[in-house]
Amino acid sequence: MHGAVLAVAAAIAHGAAGRIEGPMVVNLLMGSLPGVTLGSWLCRRLPSGPLRMGIAAMLVISGLRLL
């Protein structure tokens, strides 16, 4: 849910600054809403240990790609 809220907040901020790109906002929302739904479904069905390790691995990989 955090990603969807963040995308909406960023769209509003860019709109207020006059730099909004409609197609990009639509793409962000189309990607975040299914991710929220899938993530919520998986959190209820997976054991917490492997789920935490998966999230940690994704964060490490994302961080390394930013370097």
ChimeraX attribute file (.defattr): number of C-alpha atoms within 10 A of each C-alpha:
attribute: neighborCount
match mode: 1-to-1
recipient: residues
	/A:1	12
	/A:2	8
	/A:3	15
	/A:4	18
	/A:5	13
	/A:6	14
	/A:7	16
	/A:8	14
	/A:9	12
	/A:10	14
	/A:11	20
	/A:12	15
	/A:13	13
	/A:14	13
	/A:15	13
	/A:16	10
	/A:17	9
	/A:18	9
	/A:19	11
	/A:20	15
	/A:21	11
	/A:22	11
	/A:23	9
	/A:24	11
	/A:25	16
	/A:26	13
	/A:27	10
	/A:28	17
	/A:29	18
	/A:30	12
	/A:31	13
	/A:32	19
	/A:33	15
	/A:34	12
	/A:35	15
	/A:36	15
	/A:37	11
	/A:38	11
	/A:39	12
	/A:40	12
	/A:41	11
	/A:42	12
	/A:43	12
	/A:44	9
	/A:45	9
	/A:46	11
	/A:47	10
	/A:48	11
	/A:49	8
	/A:50	10
	/A:51	14
	/A:52	13
	/A:53	11
	/A:54	12
	/A:55	11
	/A:56	12
	/A:57	12
	/A:58	12
	/A:59	12
	/A:60	12
	/A:61	11
	/A:62	11
	/A:63	10
	/A:64	9
	/A:65	8
	/A:66	7
	/A:67	5
